Amino acid sequence: MNPQSSCHIAPAGHADVPEILAMIRELAEFEHLLHEAVATEDGIAAALFGPRPYAEVLIARVGEALAGFALFFHNYSTFVGKPGIYLEDLYIRPAFRGQGCGKALLKAVAQLALERGCGRFEWSVLDWNQRAIDFYQSIGARPMSDWTMMRVAGKALEELGGKGR
């Protein structure tokens, strides 16, 4: 429990998968990317709780209500020579924004990063989401404006990986 917030933070369980997927879709809608949100409950369950988990989720609750989530995974920095944590998604449902849940989730992931010997905790934010950018900067995050994220997906990924040959 974060003393500055009414949010209770805990690791997600398998029973949370339907709500996690619902919040992923809510986030995609907020980001105007709902057409790209094709994840399924089975896929999320396998990624989080399968034989080789690829990601982890922390859940924020206010009372019994599911207020938000943070989905993250480990990466590795060759320059630092340590693992890091990459925050893929941080989402707080509109009714719970401004109550400290986002900060509580970020703090919990940062604590995990320190406990696990990580040298970095990173994430991306959409350029147009000024409210989020201001919030992140208020907690000490700094934009990495000298880097451009690159992505290969869909047909381009298949071609690059040799499947399209």
LUMTI-119068 format. One record per residue: residue in three letters; x, y, z of N, C-alpha, C, O in turn. Coordinates in pm, whole numbers, plus 50000, padded with zeros to 5 digits. Example, Ala and Ser with C-alpha at 12.3 -4.5 7.8 and 13.67 -1.06 7.14 Angstrom:
REM residues 2
REC  code    n_x    n_y    n_z   ca_x   ca_y   ca_z    c_x    c_y    c_z    o_x    o_y    o_z
REC   ala  51319  49431  50780  51230  49550  50780  51320  49670  50780  51424  49668  50846
REC   ser  51285  49775  50708  51367  49894  50714  51290  50003  50787  51341  50114  50804
//
This chain:
REM residues 165
REC  code    n_x    n_y    n_z   ca_x   ca_y   ca_z    c_x    c_y    c_z    o_x    o_y    o_z
REC   met  50085  49882  50000  50000  50000  50000  50089  50124  50000  50180  50136  50082
REC   asn  50064  50213  49912  50137  50339  49903  50075  50438  50002  49955  50464  49992
REC   pro  50151  50494  50096  50093  50584  50194  50036  50712  50134  49952  50777  50198
REC   gln  50078  50750  50015  50027  50871  49951  49907  50842  49862  49856  50933  49796
REC   ser  49863  50721  49858  49758  50682  49764  49666  50580  49830  49706  50508  49922
REC   ser  49544  50574  49781  49451  50471  49827  49463  50346  49742  49381  50254  49754
REC   cys  49563  50342  49657  49584  50228  49567  49663  50119  49638  49762  50145  49707
REC   his  49619  49997  49619  49692  49880  49665  49754  49816  49542  49684  49788  49444
REC   ile  49884  49794  49545  49958  49739  49430  49995  49594  49462  50048  49565  49570
REC   ala  49968  49504  49368  50002  49363  49385  50026  49300  49249  49975  49349  49147
REC   pro  50103  49192  49246  50121  49120  49120  49987  49066  49069  49902  49024  49148
REC   ala  49971  49067  48938  49850  49012  48877  49849  48861  48893  49954  48797  48899
REC   gly  49730  48806  48899  49713  48662  48900  49642  48619  48773  49592  48702  48697
REC   his  49639  48490  48750  49576  48437  48628  49431  48484  48616  49384  48508  48505
REC   ala  49361  48496  48726  49221  48539  48724  49204  48684  48677  49094  48724  48640
REC   asp  49313  48762  48678  49308  48902  48635  49318  48919  48483  49297  49029  48432
REC   val  49348  48812  48412  49372  48822  48267  49257  48889  48191  49284  48978  48111
REC   pro  49131  48852  48213  49024  48920  48138  49022  49072  48160  49000  49148  48066
REC   glu  49044  49115  48284  49045  49258  48312  49169  49326  48256  49163  49440  48211
REC   ile  49282  49256  48257  49404  49312  48197  49379  49336  48049  49413  49442  47996
REC   leu  49322  49237  47982  49293  49254  47839  49194  49368  47816  49209  49445  47722
REC   ala  49094  49379  47901  48997  49489  47888  49069  49624  47901  49040  49717  47826
REC   met  49162  49633  47995  49235  49760  48012  49331  49785  47897  49354  49900  47860
REC   ile  49389  49679  47841  49474  49696  47723  49392  49758  47611  49439  49847  47541
REC   arg  49271  49710  47593  49183  49765  47489  49143  49909  47520  49134  49992  47430
REC   glu  49117  49939  47648  49087  50077  47686  49205  50169  47655  49187  50279  47604
REC   leu  49326  50122  47686  49446  50199  47656  49461  50220  47505  49490  50330  47460
REC   ala  49440  50114  47429  49450  50124  47283  49350  50225  47228  49381  50301  47137
REC   glu  49231  50225  47283  49130  50322  47239  49174  50463  47273  49162  50553  47190
REC   phe  49226  50485  47394  49275  50616  47435  49386  50664  47342  49393  50782  47308
REC   glu  49472  50571  47299  49585  50605  47213  49548  50607  47065  49635  50625  46979
REC   his  49420  50589  47035  49371  50587  46896  49433  50472  46817  49459  50485  46698
REC   leu  49457  50360  46884  49522  50244  46822  49442  50116  46843  49498  50006  46838
REC   leu  49312  50129  46867  49230  50010  46894  49238  49909  46781  49231  49788  46805
REC   his  49254  49956  46657  49265  49865  46542  49390  49775  46550  49396  49672  46484
REC   glu  49488  49814  46632  49610  49734  46647  49602  49638  46766  49688  49552  46781
REC   ala  49501  49651  46849  49489  49569  46970  49421  49436  46935  49299  49425  46938
REC   val  49503  49337  46901  49451  49207  46859  49483  49097  46961  49462  48979  46934
REC   ala  49534  49135  47077  49569  49038  47181  49444  48963  47225  49332  49015  47217
REC   thr  49464  48841  47272  49355  48757  47321  49384  48719  47467  49496  48732  47515
REC   glu  49280  48672  47537  49299  48626  47674  49401  48512  47679  49489  48511  47765
REC   asp  49389  48417  47586  49483  48305  47585  49626  48352  47564  49718  48303  47629
REC   gly  49644  48446  47473  49778  48498  47446  49836  48573  47565  49953  48556  47599
REC   ile  49753  48655  47629  49799  48729  47748  49831  48630  47861  49934  48644  47927
REC   ala  49744  48532  47881  49767  48433  47987  49897  48357  47962  49975  48335  48056
REC   ala  49922  48317  47839  50045  48245  47808  50168  48334  47829  50270  48287  47881
REC   ala  50159  48460  47789  50273  48551  47802  50305  48583  47948  50421  48603  47983
REC   leu  50202  48587  48032  50223  48622  48172  50246  48501  48262  50324  48508  48357
REC   phe  50177  48389  48232  50177  48276  48326  50213  48143  48262  50202  48039  48328
REC   gly  50256  48144  48136  50290  48020  48067  50425  47966  48113  50485  48019  48206
REC   pro  50471  47859  48047  50597  47795  48086  50718  47889  48077  50814  47875  48152
REC   arg  50711  47984  47984  50818  48084  47973  50752  48222  47973  50722  48275  47866
REC   pro  50730  48279  48089  50666  48411  48095  50752  48517  48027  50874  48523  48047
REC   tyr  50690  48600  47947  50760  48706  47874  50743  48842  47939  50820  48934  47911
REC   ala  50643  48858  48025  50615  48986  48087  50553  48964  48223  50514  48852  48259
REC   glu  50545  49070  48299  50483  49069  48431  50385  49185  48438  50397  49282  48364
REC   val  50288  49174  48526  50190  49280  48546  50171  49305  48694  50157  49212  48774
REC   leu  50171  49432  48729  50127  49476  48861  49991  49540  48844  49967  49613  48747
REC   ile  49903  49513  48937  49766  49565  48933  49750  49669  49044  49800  49651  49155
REC   ala  49680  49777  49013  49642  49877  49113  49494  49860  49142  49412  49859  49050
REC   arg  49461  49847  49268  49320  49838  49310  49291  49951  49408  49375  49989  49490
REC   val  49171  50003  49397  49117  50095  49496  48997  50024  49554  48894  50010  49488
REC   gly  49010  49980  49677  48908  49891  49733  48910  49762  49652  49016  49702  49634
REC   glu  48794  49720  49605  48785  49600  49522  48798  49631  49374  48813  49540  49292
REC   ala  48791  49760  49338  48790  49800  49197  48931  49795  49138  49028  49838  49201
REC   leu  48940  49743  49018  49066  49739  48945  49086  49876  48880  49012  49912  48788
REC   ala  49185  49950  48928  49206  50088  48885  49302  50100  48768  49289  50192  48687
REC   gly  49398  50010  48756  49497  50021  48650  49599  49910  48657  49591  49820  48740
REC   phe  49696  49918  48566  49799  49814  48561  49928  49869  48502  49928  49971  48433
REC   ala  50036  49799  48529  50166  49823  48467  50214  49689  48414  50227  49593  48490
REC   leu  50242  49682  48285  50296  49561  48223  50440  49591  48183  50466  49691  48116
REC   phe  50532  49505  48225  50675  49531  48203  50749  49400  48180  50698  49292  48205
REC   phe  50872  49414  48131  50957  49299  48108  51103  49343  48118  51133  49462  48116
REC   his  51193  49244  48130  51335  49275  48138  51396  49292  48001  51358  49226  47904
REC   asn  51492  49381  47994  51580  49396  47879  51723  49396  47934  51745  49362  48050
REC   tyr  51819  49432  47851  51957  49431  47897  52033  49546  47833  52020  49570  47713
REC   ser  52112  49617  47913  52195  49725  47862  52339  49679  47854  52402  49651  47956
REC   thr  52392  49673  47734  52533  49636  47718  52624  49747  47772  52732  49717  47823
REC   phe  52583  49873  47761  52666  49983  47809  52675  49982  47961  52783  50004  48017
REC   val  52563  49957  48028  52561  49956  48174  52607  49819  48226  52659  49809  48337
REC   gly  52588  49715  48144  52626  49580  48186  52532  49522  48289  52572  49440  48372
REC   lys  52407  49565  48283  52307  49519  48378  52173  49504  48307  52151  49562  48201
REC   pro  52084  49423  48368  51948  49418  48313  51876  49550  48340  51917  49631  48423
REC   gly  51769  49567  48268  51681  49682  48290  51538  49634  48288  51510  49518  48260
REC   ile  51449  49725  48316  51306  49696  48303  51249  49794  48202  51273  49915  48209
REC   tyr  51172  49740  48109  51102  49821  48011  50953  49814  48044  50894  49706  48050
REC   leu  50894  49928  48065  50751  49940  48093  50677  49951  47960  50684  50054  47893
REC   glu  50608  49846  47923  50534  49845  47797  50407  49927  47807  50377  50008  47720
REC   asp  50333  49907  47916  50206  49978  47933  50188  50019  48078  50214  49942  48171
REC   leu  50144  50142  48096  50096  50192  48224  49960  50253  48194  49949  50344  48111
REC   tyr  49858  50204  48260  49723  50253  48233  49645  50265  48363  49642  50173  48444
REC   ile  49583  50380  48380  49493  50405  48491  49357  50439  48432  49346  50528  48348
REC   arg  49255  50368  48476  49120  50395  48427  49081  50538  48464  49117  50588  48571
REC   pro  49006  50605  48375  48974  50747  48396  48917  50781  48535  48953  50885  48591
REC   ala  48833  50698  48590  48771  50727  48720  48873  50731  48834  48843  50783  48941
REC   phe  48993  50676  48811  49093  50667  48917  49213  50757  48894  49307  50757  48973
REC   arg  49211  50834  48786  49325  50922  48757  49330  51035  48859  49228  51082  48908
REC   gly  49452  51078  48889  49471  51186  48985  49466  51141  49130  49468  51225  49220
REC   gln  49459  51011  49155  49451  50959  49292  49582  50894  49337  49588  50835  49445
REC   gly  49686  50903  49257  49816  50848  49295  49842  50707  49248  49946  50650  49280
REC   cys  49749  50648  49173  49768  50509  49129  49882  50495  49029  49959  50399  49036
REC   gly  49893  50588  48936  50002  50582  48838  50137  50591  48905  50228  50514  48875
REC   lys  50151  50685  48996  50277  50701  49068  50305  50578  49153  50420  50534  49162
REC   ala  50202  50521  49216  50221  50401  49298  50270  50284  49213  50357  50209  49256
REC   leu  50214  50268  49092  50259  50161  49003  50404  50184  48959  50485  50092  48961
REC   leu  50436  50307  48919  50574  50337  48877  50672  50313  48991  50781  50260  48970
REC   lys  50634  50353  49110  50720  50333  49226  50741  50184  49252  50852  50142  49283
REC   ala  50635  50104  49240  50647  49960  49262  50738  49895  49159  50818  49808  49194
REC   val  50728  49936  49032  50815  49879  48928  50959  49925  48953  51052  49847  48936
REC   ala  50978  50051  48991  51113  50101  49021  51175  50023  49138  51294  49992  49136
REC   gln  51094  49991  49239  51144  49912  49352  51187  49773  49305  51291  49722  49349
REC   leu  51108  49712  49216  51146  49581  49160  51278  49593  49084  51365  49507  49095
REC   ala  51291  49700  49006  51415  49720  48929  51535  49726  49022  51639  49665  48995
REC   leu  51523  49799  49131  51633  49808  49227  51660  49673  49293  51776  49633  49307
REC   glu  51555  49604  49335  51571  49473  49399  51639  49374  49306  51713  49286  49351
REC   arg  51614  49386  49177  51668  49291  49079  51801  49336  49020  51852  49273  48927
REC   gly  51858  49442  49072  51989  49488  49026  51987  49554  48889  52088  49553  48819
REC   cys  51876  49610  48851  51865  49674  48720  51935  49810  48720  51939  49879  48821
REC   gly  51987  49845  48605  52053  49974  48588  51963  50078  48524  51996  50197  48524
REC   arg  51849  50035  48468  51760  50127  48398  51614  50085  48414  51583  49968  48432
REC   phe  51529  50183  48406  51384  50164  48401  51337  50262  48294  51346  50383  48310
REC   glu  51287  50207  48184  51256  50289  48067  51116  50261  48014  51057  50156  48042
REC   trp  51064  50356  47937  50935  50340  47869  50924  50445  47762  51006  50537  47754
REC   ser  50825  50431  47679  50795  50528  47573  50664  50597  47606  50579  50542  47676
REC   val  50649  50717  47555  50525  50792  47571  50495  50860  47438  50585  50909  47370
REC   leu  50368  50862  47402  50330  50927  47277  50358  51077  47284  50333  51141  47386
REC   asp  50409  51133  47175  50446  51274  47171  50330  51367  47206  50351  51473  47264
REC   trp  50208  51328  47171  50093  51415  47194  50036  51406  47335  49947  51483  47370
REC   asn  50085  51313  47417  50030  51293  47550  50105  51381  47651  50181  51331  47735
REC   gln  50081  51511  47641  50154  51607  47724  50129  51587  47873  50220  51607  47954
REC   arg  50008  51549  47910  49978  51524  48051  50070  51415  48107  50123  51428  48217
REC   ala  50088  51308  48030  50176  51199  48073  50322  51246  48076  50395  51215  48170
REC   ile  50364  51318  47974  50502  51367  47968  50531  51454  48090  50635  51439  48154
REC   asp  50441  51546  48122  50459  51633  48238  50467  51552  48367  50551  51579  48454
REC   phe  50380  51451  48379  50381  51365  48497  50514  51291  48508  50574  51289  48615
REC   tyr  50559  51231  48400  50684  51155  48403  50802  51245  48438  50890  51206  48516
REC   gln  50805  51365  48383  50914  51455  48414  50908  51499  48561  51012  51525  48622
REC   ser  50789  51508  48617  50775  51548  48758  50831  51444  48854  50864  51477  48968
REC   ile  50844  51319  48810  50901  51214  48896  51048  51186  48864  51106  51092  48917
REC   gly  51107  51270  48777  51249  51257  48749  51285  51189  48618  51403  51175  48588
REC   ala  51187  51146  48540  51217  51085  48410  51261  51195  48313  51217  51310  48323
REC   arg  51347  51158  48221  51388  51256  48120  51369  51197  47981  51393  51079  47959
REC   pro  51325  51281  47889  51305  51231  47752  51440  51200  47685  51539  51271  47705
REC   met  51440  51096  47607  51559  51056  47533  51541  51103  47389  51528  51021  47297
REC   ser  51541  51233  47369  51506  51290  47239  51610  51264  47131  51583  51288  47013
REC   asp  51727  51215  47169  51828  51185  47068  51816  51043  47012  51901  51001  46933
REC   trp  51712  50970  47052  51688  50835  47004  51555  50830  46930  51459  50895  46970
REC   thr  51549  50753  46824  51425  50729  46751  51393  50581  46762  51476  50496  46728
REC   met  51274  50550  46810  51234  50410  46819  51206  50358  46678  51144  50425  46596
REC   met  51253  50238  46652  51230  50174  46522  51148  50048  46547  51160  49984  46652
REC   arg  51066  50012  46449  50981  49894  46464  50967  49824  46330  50948  49887  46226
REC   val  50976  49693  46334  50945  49608  46220  50833  49516  46267  50849  49447  46368
REC   ala  50720  49514  46196  50605  49433  46237  50531  49384  46114  50554  49429  46002
REC   gly  50440  49290  46138  50354  49241  46031  50430  49185  45913  50524  49107  45930
REC   lys  50390  49225  45794  50450  49174  45670  50600  49206  45662  50678  49123  45616
REC   ala  50640  49323  45707  50782  49359  45704  50863  49267  45794  50975  49230  45758
REC   leu  50809  49229  45909  50879  49135  45998  50890  48998  45933  50995  48934  45940
REC   glu  50782  48954  45869  50785  48824  45802  50888  48823  45690  50960  48725  45673
REC   glu  50895  48930  45614  50994  48938  45506  51135  48942  45561  51223  48873  45510
REC   leu  51158  49022  45662  51291  49032  45722  51334  48898  45783  51450  48859  45774
REC   gly  51241  48830  45844  51271  48701  45906  51276  48584  45810  51301  48471  45852
REC   gly  51254  48609  45683  51264  48505  45583  51136  48432  45553  51133  48347  45464
REC   lys  51028  48464  45622  50903  48395  45598  50839  48435  45466  50764  48358  45406
REC   gly  50869  48556  45420  50809  48606  45296  50888  48569  45171  50850  48612  45062
REC   arg  50994  48493  45182  51078  48458  45067  51022  48343  44991  51080  48300  44891
//
